[in-house]
């Protein structure tokens, strides 16, 4: 009777470095470049942030982070023009410091 070793005979061909590079390449395929916003979009975002701060509205912030776009639900607490950052308070009352350069979109939640 022939006893095959199954996958054990193939495991020697995959080095840990090779597996790491394959995983990194797979993750990099899903990454995108940061969108470039035109003046109209930036103006719309600015108006909505100010309205949200004035009326204490819950906003949905789309943020670019290392090739991915993440969302953050919260209220604008403070606009820091000197450091180009926003302070956003989320639903759990945590404060997030968000750079203007990471903003991709803002919508009413």
N, CA, C and O atoms as a printed pandas DataFrame, in Angstrom:
     atom_number atom_name residue_name chain_id  residue_number  x_coord  y_coord  z_coord
0              1         N          UNK        A               1    0.838   -1.166    0.000
1              2        CA          UNK        A               1    0.000    0.000    0.000
2              3         C          UNK        A               1    0.891    1.240    0.000
3              4         O          UNK        A               1    1.847    1.316    0.772
4              5         N          UNK        A               2    0.587    2.206   -0.854
5              6        CA          UNK        A               2    1.348    3.437   -0.997
6              7         C          UNK        A               2    0.843    4.458    0.024
7              8         O          UNK        A               2   -0.347    4.769    0.072
8              9         N          UNK        A               3    1.768    4.975    0.840
9             10        CA          UNK        A               3    1.391    5.969    1.839
10            11         C          UNK        A               3    1.981    7.311    1.424
11            12         O          UNK        A               3    3.194    7.516    1.483
12            13         N          UNK        A               4    1.131    8.194    1.015
13            14        CA          UNK        A               4    1.559    9.526    0.589
14            15         C          UNK        A               4    1.686   10.430    1.810
15            16         O          UNK        A               4    0.917   10.314    2.764
16            17         N          UNK        A               5    2.669   11.336    1.768
17            18        CA          UNK        A               5    2.876   12.249    2.895
18            19         C          UNK        A               5    1.944   13.455    2.843
19            20         O          UNK        A               5    1.970   14.290    3.747
20            21         N          UNK        A               6    1.138   13.556    1.818
21            22        CA          UNK        A               6    0.185   14.670    1.712
22            23         C          UNK        A               6    0.908   15.991    1.488
23            24         O          UNK        A               6    1.830   16.072    0.675
24            25         N          UNK        A               7    0.491   17.015    2.205
25            26        CA          UNK        A               7    1.064   18.349    2.043
26            27         C          UNK        A               7    2.434   18.485    2.702
27            28         O          UNK        A               7    3.124   19.472    2.450
28            29         N          UNK        A               8    2.843   17.560    3.513
29            30        CA          UNK        A               8    4.138   17.661    4.185
30            31         C          UNK        A               8    5.275   17.741    3.183
31            32         O          UNK        A               8    6.265   18.432    3.426
32            33         N          UNK        A               9    5.151   17.055    2.075
33            34        CA          UNK        A               9    6.239   17.060    1.110
34            35         C          UNK        A               9    6.373   18.410    0.402
35            36         O          UNK        A               9    7.431   18.698   -0.157
36            37         N          UNK        A              10    5.318   19.250    0.411
37            38        CA          UNK        A              10    5.366   20.547   -0.256
38            39         C          UNK        A              10    5.702   21.688    0.696
39            40         O          UNK        A              10    6.022   22.785    0.240
40            41         N          UNK        A              11    5.641   21.464    1.981
41            42        CA          UNK        A              11    5.862   22.553    2.926
42            43         C          UNK        A              11    7.284   23.083    2.888
43            44         O          UNK        A              11    7.505   24.235    3.259
44            45         N          UNK        A              12    8.230   22.314    2.468
45            46        CA          UNK        A              12    9.610   22.768    2.421
46            47         C          UNK        A              12    9.867   23.811    1.358
47            48         O          UNK        A              12   10.874   24.516    1.417
48            49         N          UNK        A              13    8.975   23.927    0.384
49            50        CA          UNK        A              13    9.179   24.876   -0.707
50            51         C          UNK        A              13    8.791   26.304   -0.340
51            52         O          UNK        A              13    9.183   27.234   -1.045
52            53         N          UNK        A              14    8.044   26.506    0.724
53            54        CA          UNK        A              14    7.590   27.829    1.105
54            55         C          UNK        A              14    8.416   28.331    2.284
55            56         O          UNK        A              14    8.252   27.873    3.415
56            57         N          UNK        A              15    9.292   29.267    2.003
57            58        CA          UNK        A              15   10.096   29.881    3.054
58            59         C          UNK        A              15    9.267   30.939    3.780
59            60         O          UNK        A              15    8.357   31.518    3.187
60            61         N          UNK        A              16    9.562   31.198    5.036
61            62        CA          UNK        A              16    8.798   32.224    5.771
62            63         C          UNK        A              16    8.867   33.597    5.094
63            64         O          UNK        A              16    7.894   34.351    5.116
64            65         N          UNK        A              17   10.012   33.919    4.496
65            66        CA          UNK        A              17   10.146   35.204    3.805
66            67         C          UNK        A              17    9.208   35.264    2.607
67            68         O          UNK        A              17    8.599   36.296    2.327
68            69         N          UNK        A              18    9.101   34.136    1.903
69            70        CA          UNK        A              18    8.228   34.078    0.737
70            71         C          UNK        A              18    6.767   34.245    1.148
71            72         O          UNK        A              18    6.022   34.973    0.492
72            73         N          UNK        A              19    6.359   33.596    2.203
73            74        CA          UNK        A              19    4.979   33.704    2.693
74            75         C          UNK        A              19    4.688   35.144    3.105
75            76         O          UNK        A              19    3.611   35.666    2.818
76            77         N          UNK        A              20    5.643   35.789    3.775
77            78        CA          UNK        A              20    5.467   37.177    4.213
78            79         C          UNK        A              20    5.298   38.103    3.015
79            80         O          UNK        A              20    4.424   38.969    3.022
80            81         N          UNK        A              21    6.122   37.930    1.990
81            82        CA          UNK        A              21    6.032   38.777    0.797
82            83         C          UNK        A              21    4.725   38.557    0.047
83            84         O          UNK        A              21    4.142   39.510   -0.469
84            85         N          UNK        A              22    4.265   37.328   -0.020
85            86        CA          UNK        A              22    2.996   37.044   -0.690
86            87         C          UNK        A              22    1.840   37.713    0.063
87            88         O          UNK        A              22    0.947   38.283   -0.564
88            89         N          UNK        A              23    1.848   37.650    1.391
89            90        CA          UNK        A              23    0.800   38.296    2.178
90            91         C          UNK        A              23    0.826   39.811    1.997
91            92         O          UNK        A              23   -0.226   40.436    1.864
92            93         N          UNK        A              24    2.023   40.408    1.991
93            94        CA          UNK        A              24    2.144   41.849    1.811
94            95         C          UNK        A              24    1.644   42.264    0.434
95            96         O          UNK        A              24    0.959   43.278    0.302
96            97         N          UNK        A              25    1.980   41.490   -0.585
97            98        CA          UNK        A              25    1.533   41.813   -1.937
98            99         C          UNK        A              25    0.016   41.705   -2.049
99           100         O          UNK        A              25   -0.620   42.514   -2.724
100          101         N          UNK        A              26   -0.556   40.716   -1.393
101          102        CA          UNK        A              26   -2.011   40.562   -1.401
102          103         C          UNK        A              26   -2.685   41.752   -0.728
103          104         O          UNK        A              26   -3.707   42.236   -1.216
104          105         N          UNK        A              27   -2.132   42.233    0.382
105          106        CA          UNK        A              27   -2.685   43.396    1.077
106          107         C          UNK        A              27   -2.515   44.665    0.255
107          108         O          UNK        A              27   -3.396   45.525    0.262
108          109         N          UNK        A              28   -1.396   44.796   -0.455
109          110        CA          UNK        A              28   -1.148   45.997   -1.255
110          111         C          UNK        A              28   -2.064   46.083   -2.466
111          112         O          UNK        A              28   -2.264   47.178   -2.992
112          113         N          UNK        A              29   -2.623   44.985   -2.924
113          114        CA          UNK        A              29   -3.526   45.012   -4.072
114          115         C          UNK        A              29   -4.806   45.774   -3.751
115          116         O          UNK        A              29   -5.406   46.369   -4.647
116          117         N          UNK        A              30   -5.231   45.769   -2.506
117          118        CA          UNK        A              30   -6.474   46.428   -2.114
118          119         C          UNK        A              30   -6.292   47.908   -1.798
119          120         O          UNK        A              30   -7.282   48.624   -1.646
120          121         N          UNK        A              31   -5.062   48.382   -1.695
121          122        CA          UNK        A              31   -4.814   49.775   -1.358
122          123         C          UNK        A              31   -5.117   50.680   -2.550
123          124         O          UNK        A              31   -4.995   50.281   -3.708
124          125         N          UNK        A              32   -5.519   51.922   -2.224
125          126        CA          UNK        A              32   -5.801   52.909   -3.254
126          127         C          UNK        A              32   -4.940   54.141   -3.005
127          128         O          UNK        A              32   -4.378   54.313   -1.923
128          129         N          UNK        A              33   -4.845   54.987   -4.010
129          130        CA          UNK        A              33   -4.146   56.262   -3.847
130          131         C          UNK        A              33   -5.107   57.268   -3.226
131          132         O          UNK        A              33   -6.325   57.156   -3.366
132          133         N          UNK        A              34   -4.536   58.248   -2.540
133          134        CA          UNK        A              34   -5.368   59.256   -1.901
134          135         C          UNK        A              34   -6.053   60.110   -2.962
135          136         O          UNK        A              34   -5.393   60.631   -3.861
136          137         N          UNK        A              35   -7.381   60.256   -2.860
137          138        CA          UNK        A              35   -8.098   61.083   -3.827
138          139         C          UNK        A              35   -7.695   62.549   -3.702
139          140         O          UNK        A              35   -7.454   63.054   -2.605
140          141         N          UNK        A              36   -7.628   63.210   -4.839
141          142        CA          UNK        A              36   -7.318   64.641   -4.865
142          143         C          UNK        A              36   -8.640   65.390   -4.956
143          144         O          UNK        A              36   -9.425   65.170   -5.879
144          145         N          UNK        A              37   -8.880   66.266   -4.007
145          146        CA          UNK        A              37  -10.143   67.007   -3.943
146          147         C          UNK        A              37  -10.008   68.350   -4.637
147          148         O          UNK        A              37   -8.999   69.038   -4.484
148          149         N          UNK        A              38  -11.033   68.722   -5.405
149          150        CA          UNK        A              38  -11.016   70.025   -6.067
150          151         C          UNK        A              38  -11.562   71.092   -5.113
151          152         O          UNK        A              38  -12.023   70.778   -4.016
152          153         N          UNK        A              39  -11.504   72.343   -5.542
153          154        CA          UNK        A              39  -11.893   73.464   -4.687
154          155         C          UNK        A              39  -13.365   73.397   -4.274
155          156         O          UNK        A              39  -13.707   73.719   -3.137
156          157         N          UNK        A              40  -14.237   72.977   -5.201
157          158        CA          UNK        A              40  -15.660   72.897   -4.872
158          159         C          UNK        A              40  -15.912   71.879   -3.766
159          160         O          UNK        A              40  -16.668   72.146   -2.832
160          161         N          UNK        A              41  -15.288   70.727   -3.871
161          162        CA          UNK        A              41  -15.464   69.681   -2.860
162          163         C          UNK        A              41  -14.923   70.150   -1.507
163          164         O          UNK        A              41  -15.557   69.934   -0.474
164          165         N          UNK        A              42  -13.749   70.793   -1.515
165          166        CA          UNK        A              42  -13.175   71.310   -0.270
166          167         C          UNK        A              42  -14.077   72.366    0.363
167          168         O          UNK        A              42  -14.221   72.425    1.584
168          169         N          UNK        A              43  -14.678   73.192   -0.478
169          170        CA          UNK        A              43  -15.592   74.219    0.023
170          171         C          UNK        A              43  -16.844   73.577    0.628
171          172         O          UNK        A              43  -17.306   74.006    1.685
172          173         N          UNK        A              44  -17.392   72.559   -0.027
173          174        CA          UNK        A              44  -18.562   71.859    0.504
174          175         C          UNK        A              44  -18.248   71.195    1.846
175          176         O          UNK        A              44  -19.059   71.236    2.771
176          177         N          UNK        A              45  -17.081   70.591    1.943
177          178        CA          UNK        A              45  -16.659   69.959    3.195
178          179         C          UNK        A              45  -16.531   70.997    4.302
179          180         O          UNK        A              45  -16.976   70.772    5.427
180          181         N          UNK        A              46  -15.922   72.131    3.979
181          182        CA          UNK        A              46  -15.729   73.198    4.959
182          183         C          UNK        A              46  -17.074   73.725    5.471
183          184         O          UNK        A              46  -17.250   73.935    6.671
184          185         N          UNK        A              47  -18.007   73.933    4.562
185          186        CA          UNK        A              47  -19.331   74.435    4.953
186          187         C          UNK        A              47  -20.040   73.427    5.846
187          188         O          UNK        A              47  -20.625   73.797    6.864
188          189         N          UNK        A              48  -19.988   72.159    5.468
189          190        CA          UNK        A              48  -20.674   71.132    6.249
190          191         C          UNK        A              48  -20.055   70.967    7.635
191          192         O          UNK        A              48  -20.773   70.745    8.610
192          193         N          UNK        A              49  -18.738   71.073    7.730
193          194        CA          UNK        A              49  -18.078   70.983    9.041
194          195         C          UNK        A              49  -18.506   72.151    9.930
195          196         O          UNK        A              49  -18.786   71.957   11.113
196          197         N          UNK        A              50  -18.557   73.361    9.370
197          198        CA          UNK        A              50  -18.978   74.518   10.158
198          199         C          UNK        A              50  -20.445   74.422   10.570
199          200         O          UNK        A              50  -20.794   74.753   11.703
200          201         N          UNK        A              51  -21.308   73.967    9.649
201          202        CA          UNK        A              51  -22.719   73.784   10.002
202          203         C          UNK        A              51  -22.870   72.729   11.099
203          204         O          UNK        A              51  -23.658   72.896   12.030
204          205         N          UNK        A              52  -22.117   71.659   10.980
205          206        CA          UNK        A              52  -22.175   70.602   11.977
206          207         C          UNK        A              52  -21.717   71.071   13.339
207          208         O          UNK        A              52  -22.278   70.682   14.363
208          209         N          UNK        A              53  -20.697   71.906   13.345
209          210        CA          UNK        A              53  -20.195   72.424   14.622
210          211         C          UNK        A              53  -21.199   73.409   15.229
211          212         O          UNK        A              53  -21.427   73.407   16.439
212          213         N          UNK        A              54  -21.790   74.243   14.384
213          214        CA          UNK        A              54  -22.736   75.242   14.870
214          215         C          UNK        A              54  -24.023   74.606   15.399
215          216         O          UNK        A              54  -24.548   75.020   16.432
216          217         N          UNK        A              55  -24.528   73.592   14.679
217          218        CA          UNK        A              55  -25.802   72.967   15.046
218          219         C          UNK        A              55  -25.639   71.659   15.814
219          220         O          UNK        A              55  -26.625   70.982   16.103
220          221         N          UNK        A              56  -24.395   71.301   16.145
221          222        CA          UNK        A              56  -24.092   70.069   16.884
222          223         C          UNK        A              56  -24.641   68.835   16.161
223          224         O          UNK        A              56  -25.282   67.977   16.768
224          225         N          UNK        A              57  -24.375   68.764   14.853
225          226        CA          UNK        A              57  -24.864   67.661   14.026
226          227         C          UNK        A              57  -23.895   66.490   14.059
227          228         O          UNK        A              57  -22.684   66.667   14.187
228          229         N          UNK        A              58  -24.452   65.293   13.942
229          230        CA          UNK        A              58  -23.648   64.085   13.813
230          231         C          UNK        A              58  -23.241   63.950   12.345
231          232         O          UNK        A              58  -24.094   63.913   11.459
232          233         N          UNK        A              59  -21.937   63.878   12.098
233          234        CA          UNK        A              59  -21.413   63.816   10.739
234          235         C          UNK        A              59  -20.648   62.511   10.520
235          236         O          UNK        A              59  -20.137   61.902   11.460
236          237         N          UNK        A              60  -20.586   62.109    9.279
237          238        CA          UNK        A              60  -19.825   60.928    8.888
238          239         C          UNK        A              60  -18.588   61.415    8.128
239          240         O          UNK        A              60  -18.697   61.937    7.018
240          241         N          UNK        A              61  -17.421   61.240    8.732
241          242        CA          UNK        A              61  -16.159   61.679    8.142
242          243         C          UNK        A              61  -15.497   60.492    7.448
243          244         O          UNK        A              61  -15.314   59.438    8.057
244          245         N          UNK        A              62  -15.141   60.662    6.185
245          246        CA          UNK        A              62  -14.379   59.643    5.456
246          247         C          UNK        A              62  -12.924   60.085    5.462
247          248         O          UNK        A              62  -12.590   61.170    4.985
248          249         N          UNK        A              63  -12.051   59.225    6.014
249          250        CA          UNK        A              63  -10.646   59.572    6.213
250          251         C          UNK        A              63   -9.750   58.603    5.461
251          252         O          UNK        A              63   -9.975   57.393    5.479
252          253         N          UNK        A              64   -8.726   59.147    4.795
253          254        CA          UNK        A              64   -7.745   58.324    4.098
254          255         C          UNK        A              64   -6.652   57.946    5.091
255          256         O          UNK        A              64   -6.069   58.805    5.753
256          257         N          UNK        A              65   -6.382   56.632    5.183
257          258        CA          UNK        A              65   -5.369   56.164    6.120
258          259         C          UNK        A              65   -4.590   55.014    5.496
259          260         O          UNK        A              65   -5.088   53.890    5.433
260          261         N          UNK        A              66   -3.386   55.282    5.042
261          262        CA          UNK        A              66   -2.455   54.266    4.554
262          263         C          UNK        A              66   -3.060   53.376    3.460
263          264         O          UNK        A              66   -2.958   52.151    3.524
264          265         N          UNK        A              67   -3.677   53.990    2.477
265          266        CA          UNK        A              67   -4.202   53.238    1.342
266          267         C          UNK        A              67   -5.641   52.803    1.482
267          268         O          UNK        A              67   -6.192   52.206    0.557
268          269         N          UNK        A              68   -6.264   53.080    2.602
269          270        CA          UNK        A              68   -7.652   52.686    2.833
270          271         C          UNK        A              68   -8.458   53.897    3.276
271          272         O          UNK        A              68   -7.908   54.860    3.810
272          273         N          UNK        A              69   -9.770   53.841    3.051
273          274        CA          UNK        A              69  -10.657   54.912    3.500
274          275         C          UNK        A              69  -11.484   54.380    4.660
275          276         O          UNK        A              69  -12.240   53.420    4.512
276          277         N          UNK        A              70  -11.333   55.013    5.811
277          278        CA          UNK        A              70  -12.063   54.644    7.023
278          279         C          UNK        A              70  -13.119   55.705    7.307
279          280         O          UNK        A              70  -12.981   56.856    6.893
280          281         N          UNK        A              71  -14.159   55.316    8.005
281          282        CA          UNK        A              71  -15.198   56.276    8.364
282          283         C          UNK        A              71  -15.214   56.493    9.874
283          284         O          UNK        A              71  -14.875   55.609   10.660
284          285         N          UNK        A              72  -15.615   57.686   10.242
285          286        CA          UNK        A              72  -15.699   58.071   11.644
286          287         C          UNK        A              72  -16.989   58.862   11.834
287          288         O          UNK        A              72  -17.199   59.875   11.166
288          289         N          UNK        A              73  -17.844   58.414   12.727
289          290        CA          UNK        A              73  -19.075   59.137   13.061
290          291         C          UNK        A              73  -18.810   59.983   14.289
291          292         O          UNK        A              73  -18.319   59.490   15.304
292          293         N          UNK        A              74  -19.139   61.257   14.189
293          294        CA          UNK        A              74  -18.914   62.109   15.337
294          295         C          UNK        A              74  -19.346   63.539   15.094
295          296         O          UNK        A              74  -19.893   63.886   14.048
296          297         N          UNK        A              75  -19.080   64.355   16.099
297          298        CA          UNK        A              75  -19.419   65.774   16.045
298          299         C          UNK        A              75  -18.130   66.594   16.085
299          300         O          UNK        A              75  -17.186   66.253   16.798
300          301         N          UNK        A              76  -18.105   67.663   15.321
301          302        CA          UNK        A              76  -16.945   68.549   15.318
302          303         C          UNK        A              76  -16.955   69.372   16.599
303          304         O          UNK        A              76  -17.921   70.072   16.901
304          305         N          UNK        A              77  -15.859   69.272   17.344
305          306        CA          UNK        A              77  -15.742   69.986   18.606
306          307         C          UNK        A              77  -14.938   71.271   18.424
307          308         O          UNK        A              77  -15.274   72.314   18.984
308          309         N          UNK        A              78  -13.866   71.176   17.626
309          310        CA          UNK        A              78  -12.967   72.324   17.478
310          311         C          UNK        A              78  -12.256   72.241   16.133
311          312         O          UNK        A              78  -11.885   71.159   15.676
312          313         N          UNK        A              79  -12.073   73.394   15.510
313          314        CA          UNK        A              79  -11.316   73.471   14.261
314          315         C          UNK        A              79  -10.040   74.241   14.562
315          316         O          UNK        A              79  -10.082   75.422   14.904
316          317         N          UNK        A              80   -8.906   73.565   14.432
317          318        CA          UNK        A              80   -7.595   74.154   14.728
318          319         C          UNK        A              80   -6.921   74.525   13.411
319          320         O          UNK        A              80   -6.304   73.681   12.762
320          321         N          UNK        A              81   -7.043   75.802   13.020
321          322        CA          UNK        A              81   -6.477   76.247   11.752
322          323         C          UNK        A              81   -4.953   76.383   11.806
323          324         O          UNK        A              81   -4.292   76.309   10.770
324          325         N          UNK        A              82   -4.392   76.580   12.994
325          326        CA          UNK        A              82   -2.943   76.705   13.106
326          327         C          UNK        A              82   -2.243   75.380   12.814
327          328         O          UNK        A              82   -1.206   75.354   12.151
328          329         N          UNK        A              83   -2.809   74.284   13.310
329          330        CA          UNK        A              83   -2.203   72.966   13.109
330          331         C          UNK        A              83   -2.893   72.155   12.015
331          332         O          UNK        A              83   -2.529   71.006   11.766
332          333         N          UNK        A              84   -3.901   72.762   11.356
333          334        CA          UNK        A              84   -4.666   72.091   10.298
334          335         C          UNK        A              84   -5.265   70.772   10.765
335          336         O          UNK        A              84   -5.105   69.736   10.120
336          337         N          UNK        A              85   -5.960   70.829   11.899
337          338        CA          UNK        A              85   -6.568   69.625   12.465
338          339         C          UNK        A              85   -7.986   69.910   12.944
339          340         O          UNK        A              85   -8.347   71.045   13.258
340          341         N          UNK        A              86   -8.765   68.852   12.989
341          342        CA          UNK        A              86  -10.098   68.891   13.568
342          343         C          UNK        A              86  -10.097   68.073   14.846
343          344         O          UNK        A              86   -9.345   67.106   14.973
344          345         N          UNK        A              87  -10.926   68.456   15.776
345          346        CA          UNK        A              87  -11.180   67.612   16.939
346          347         C          UNK        A              87  -12.602   67.109   16.802
347          348         O          UNK        A              87  -13.556   67.886   16.756
348          349         N          UNK        A              88  -12.721   65.791   16.737
349          350        CA          UNK        A              88  -14.014   65.161   16.520
350          351         C          UNK        A              88  -14.327   64.272   17.715
351          352         O          UNK        A              88  -13.512   63.446   18.127
352          353         N          UNK        A              89  -15.523   64.458   18.260
353          354        CA          UNK        A              89  -15.967   63.636   19.384
354          355         C          UNK        A              89  -16.897   62.564   18.825
355          356         O          UNK        A              89  -17.932   62.871   18.232
356          357         N          UNK        A              90  -16.512   61.297   19.023
357          358        CA          UNK        A              90  -17.329   60.201   18.492
358          359         C          UNK        A              90  -18.466   59.869   19.450
359          360         O          UNK        A              90  -18.655   60.538   20.466
360          361         N          UNK        A              91  -19.219   58.827   19.114
361          362        CA          UNK        A              91  -20.391   58.465   19.914
362          363         C          UNK        A              91  -20.035   57.937   21.297
363          364         O          UNK        A              91  -20.885   57.913   22.186
364          365         N          UNK        A              92  -18.786   57.514   21.488
365          366        CA          UNK        A              92  -18.334   57.012   22.784
366          367         C          UNK        A              92  -17.631   58.103   23.590
367          368         O          UNK        A              92  -16.960   57.812   24.581
368          369         N          UNK        A              93  -17.784   59.349   23.168
369          370        CA          UNK        A              93  -17.203   60.536   23.809
370          371         C          UNK        A              93  -15.678   60.551   23.790
371          372         O          UNK        A              93  -15.056   61.179   24.647
372          373         N          UNK        A              94  -15.074   59.872   22.829
373          374        CA          UNK        A              94  -13.622   59.950   22.654
374          375         C          UNK        A              94  -13.308   61.057   21.650
375          376         O          UNK        A              94  -14.035   61.252   20.676
376          377         N          UNK        A              95  -12.226   61.770   21.900
377          378        CA          UNK        A              95  -11.803   62.851   21.017
378          379         C          UNK        A              95  -10.759   62.317   20.040
379          380         O          UNK        A              95   -9.781   61.689   20.446
380          381         N          UNK        A              96  -10.978   62.573   18.742
381          382        CA          UNK        A              96  -10.036   62.190   17.697
382          383         C          UNK        A              96   -9.475   63.462   17.072
383          384         O          UNK        A              96  -10.223   64.380   16.736
384          385         N          UNK        A              97   -8.163   63.510   16.920
385          386        CA          UNK        A              97   -7.494   64.620   16.252
386          387         C          UNK        A              97   -7.237   64.191   14.815
387          388         O          UNK        A              97   -6.440   63.288   14.562
388          389         N          UNK        A              98   -7.919   64.845   13.871
389          390        CA          UNK        A              98   -7.865   64.453   12.465
390          391         C          UNK        A              98   -7.253   65.583   11.656
391          392         O          UNK        A              98   -7.682   66.733   11.754
392          393         N          UNK        A              99   -6.257   65.251   10.862
393          394        CA          UNK        A              99   -5.617   66.235    9.993
394          395         C          UNK        A              99   -6.518   66.559    8.805
395          396         O          UNK        A              99   -7.220   65.685    8.294
396          397         N          UNK        A             100   -6.496   67.816    8.368
397          398        CA          UNK        A             100   -7.268   68.214    7.193
398          399         C          UNK        A             100   -6.871   67.394    5.967
399          400         O          UNK        A             100   -7.712   67.095    5.120
400          401         N          UNK        A             101   -5.590   67.030    5.871
401          402        CA          UNK        A             101   -5.104   66.317    4.689
402          403         C          UNK        A             101   -5.658   64.900    4.580
403          404         O          UNK        A             101   -5.623   64.307    3.502
404          405         N          UNK        A             102   -6.170   64.349    5.685
405          406        CA          UNK        A             102   -6.738   62.993    5.660
406          407         C          UNK        A             102   -8.207   62.980    5.286
407          408         O          UNK        A             102   -8.755   61.915    5.000
408          409         N          UNK        A             103   -8.865   64.139    5.279
409          410        CA          UNK        A             103  -10.279   64.202    4.953
410          411         C          UNK        A             103  -10.504   63.909    3.474
411          412         O          UNK        A             103   -9.843   64.483    2.609
412          413         N          UNK        A             104  -11.433   63.020    3.198
413          414        CA          UNK        A             104  -11.808   62.694    1.819
414          415         C          UNK        A             104  -13.216   63.165    1.548
415          416         O          UNK        A             104  -13.507   63.683    0.470
416          417         N          UNK        A             105  -14.107   62.987    2.535
417          418        CA          UNK        A             105  -15.495   63.381    2.362
418          419         C          UNK        A             105  -16.139   63.553    3.740
419          420         O          UNK        A             105  -15.709   62.946    4.721
420          421         N          UNK        A             106  -17.174   64.389    3.791
421          422        CA          UNK        A             106  -17.971   64.572    5.000
422          423         C          UNK        A             106  -19.429   64.566    4.586
423          424         O          UNK        A             106  -19.817   65.241    3.632
424          425         N          UNK        A             107  -20.239   63.798    5.311
425          426        CA          UNK        A             107  -21.673   63.717    5.038
426          427         C          UNK        A             107  -22.441   63.815    6.343
427          428         O          UNK        A             107  -21.893   63.575    7.419
428          429         N          UNK        A             108  -23.706   64.169    6.240
429          430        CA          UNK        A             108  -24.580   64.134    7.416
430          431         C          UNK        A             108  -24.906   62.688    7.725
431          432         O          UNK        A             108  -25.190   61.899    6.823
432          433         N          UNK        A             109  -24.864   62.342    9.001
433          434        CA          UNK        A             109  -25.140   60.947    9.382
434          435         C          UNK        A             109  -26.618   60.727    9.618
435          436         O          UNK        A             109  -27.032   59.615    9.946
